[in-house]
Amino acid sequence: MRYSSRYNRAAITVFVSRQQPSATELHVKAWRYLFSCFPVTVGDSVQIWRSDVNRCRLLLGLPLWIAALHVGAAVAGTPQAVQDALQKAIAGPQRTPAFAKRDPYRHPLQALEFFGMRPDMTVVEVLPGGGWYTEILAPFLHDQGHLIEATPPVSSGNPFSHKMAVKYKAKLDADAAVYGRVTMEAFEPPSYLGLGAPDSVDMIVTFRNIHDFMYANVHGDVSDAIALRFFRSAYRALKPGGILGVVAHRAPASMPITKSFKLGRLPQGYVVSLAERAGFRLAGASEINATPKDPGTVPVWYLPPMLSQGQQDRAHYQAIGEGDNMTLRFEKPRS
């Protein structure tokens, strides 16, 4: 008996989902896609069709396959009660509607499961901005854990930092039931990058901020000294075995740092090298926040949700989606 799989030679399928898929769904999609790249005939012999179309399909689908395996590995080890608690926090009424609309692009459930977050952890969030992730982390950690926000204080002499700090504090003060147990840690690069006492926290997370630690002098020379100080500060504050979770805007691997950081991006290999120089071990990398349509050559603020160019090329930038992001999990070695 002979069995043949079929595919449409005229089209290459890309999986796009507005829902947050489960680990099982990700694995099924990944394996189906991988095997669909190689239609086979089963009988006395196995023949693999090595057409150009199939090779293209494999190359285009491989990032999804790899991402699914990475996410699946993280999700598979997450207890159901933790998944339920995360889902509850993500779906909670404390979420700002405009923030929740970004969930299909930022994948908070998959990201936090990939990092291995648990509700009994002490977690530091670095530079929370307007509190996009704070709205999820605070209720999730409220009962058993502890959320520390590393952010500029309201006493900051920097006008922008002061304005953001006042707005953020007002947000937390307005809902004590959700944010009453959150504590603040003064954190204001480049002058102060403390993240707590040595060996005191279980996890540190930062979302789309790493490029902010890069500085250039008046001559255009770029320094990673502040970025390296951040990674070393995180290493110092984490307990042995602790996790640093990073989501960061990604630049093409070949793009010079002098150019990429002006776009709000950094090459993934460069970020990994900074963490490793500070003593971390790369424990995992995921493509859950990748954006294949993003060429990586435009400033991230041109893209949604900021769309800083207004109506200029708006449809083009909206079609790209949010910027391409790396998602990395680093571990402080236990010995």
C-alpha positions, -999 to 999 in steps of 0.1 A, spaced: 0 0 0 13 35 -9 6 67 9 15 101 -5 13 135 11 4 165 -10 11 202 -10 3 233 -30 34 241 -51 22 276 -58 20 287 -22 42 287 9 23 287 41 33 307 71 16 300 104 2 332 120 -20 330 151 -38 357 170 -43 333 198 -17 323 223 -11 287 214 -5 260 240 27 239 241 9 210 224 -4 232 196 30 246 190 46 212 188 19 199 165 22 229 141 60 227 142 62 190 134 35 192 107 53 220 91 87 203 92 73 171 77 53 189 51 85 202 36 94 167 26 65 149 9 73 112 10 60 80 -6 60 50 18 63 15 2 92 -6 -6 114 25 -4 111 60 11 117 88 -14 122 124 -3 113 151 -28 142 176 -27 126 204 -47 136 240 -45 101 248 -32 105 224 -3 139 237 6 124 272 7 95 260 28 119 244 53 141 275 56 111 298 61 94 274 85 125 265 105 124 295 129 88 286 138 98 250 144 128 260 166 106 285 185 80 259 191 105 235 206 120 262 228 85 273 241 73 238 244 103 229 266 95 257 289 58 253 290 60 215 295 78 221 328 52 246 340 27 233 365 -9 237 355 -16 258 385 11 283 375 -2 284 339 -37 291 353 -24 319 376 -6 335 347 -36 333 324 -57 348 352 -33 378 356 -31 383 319 -69 383 315 -75 404 347 -96 436 349 -65 455 360 -51 454 325 -52 486 305 -72 478 273 -46 494 250 -19 472 267 -40 440 264 -43 446 226 -6 441 223 -7 406 238 -9 388 204 24 405 195 42 403 228 32 369 240 33 375 278 22 340 287 48 322 266 76 347 276 70 343 313 67 305 311 99 305 290 117 324 317 103 299 343 85 324 365 67 311 396 43 329 419 65 324 450 95 341 435 112 374 443 113 392 409 128 424 398 114 442 368 139 466 353 127 499 338 89 491 337 81 522 317 43 527 317 38 494 335 28 471 307 43 440 324 37 454 359 0 449 353 6 412 349 35 406 373 19 424 403 -12 403 407 6 371 397 32 376 425 9 393 450 0 365 474 32 343 475 60 363 459 75 398 458 77 422 429 104 448 430 103 476 403 138 490 394 129 524 381 140 561 384 127 577 416 103 606 416 133 627 430 152 622 397 168 654 383 162 642 348 130 658 335 119 628 314 127 603 342 109 625 368 78 627 346 78 590 340 84 582 377 55 604 388 31 589 364 42 553 373 39 560 410 4 574 405 -6 543 386 6 520 415 -9 542 442 -43 542 425 -49 505 430 -35 493 463 -54 460 460 -32 451 430 0 470 436 1 475 474 28 449 479 51 462 451 83 478 463 106 502 444 143 501 439 160 533 426 175 525 393 187 553 370 213 547 344 240 557 338 245 570 374 230 542 395 223 506 384 217 488 417 193 459 417 193 448 453 215 431 478 238 402 467 222 368 461 188 382 471 164 377 441 152 347 421 146 364 388 153 397 370 134 406 338 136 434 314 116 441 283 128 461 253 153 481 273 188 468 267 196 493 239 189 521 265 222 510 282 243 519 252 259 553 252 278 573 226 302 603 232 303 635 212 326 618 186 301 590 180 321 564 197 298 538 213 305 523 247 290 492 262 304 500 297 270 509 311 253 478 295 280 456 310 275 473 344 238 464 341 245 427 335 270 426 363 246 443 387 219 417 377 244 389 382 253 402 417 217 405 428 205 371 416 208 340 438 229 311 424 207 295 398 187 327 394 174 337 360 178 369 340 150 371 314 156 395 285 133 406 256 152 430 234 148 447 200 170 428 175 192 441 148 207 421 120 237 401 131 260 420 107 249 455 116 275 476 134 266 486 170 272 523 161 243 520 137 220 495 154 217 512 188 205 544 170 176 523 157 168 510 193 182 476 184 212 453 191 224 421 174 215 391 194 250 377 196 262 410 210 237 409 239 246 373 246 283 382 247 276 410 272 257 387 295 285 360 293 312 386 300 293 393 333 293 356 342 259 344 330 253 312 310 228 313 282 202 288 292 178 293 263 167 314 233 133 316 218 117 331 187 83 336 203 87 374 199 102 373 164 87 394 136 98 379 103 84 409 83 107 434 102 139 439 82 157 452 113 168 484 95 143 509 107 140 525 141 117 504 163 96 535 172 85 538 135 66 505 141 35 497 161 24 506 187 43 540 186 41 547 148 62 578 154 61 588 117 24 596 119 7 591 85 40 588 66 42 551 54 18 542 81 2 513 63 37 499 55 48 500 91 15 486 104 19 457 80 53 449 95 40 448 130 59 453 162 97 452 160 116 419 158 126 408 194 150 383 208 139 364 239 168 352 260 170 333 293 203 336 312 212 317 343 236 326 371 257 294 376 252 276 410 289 272 415 
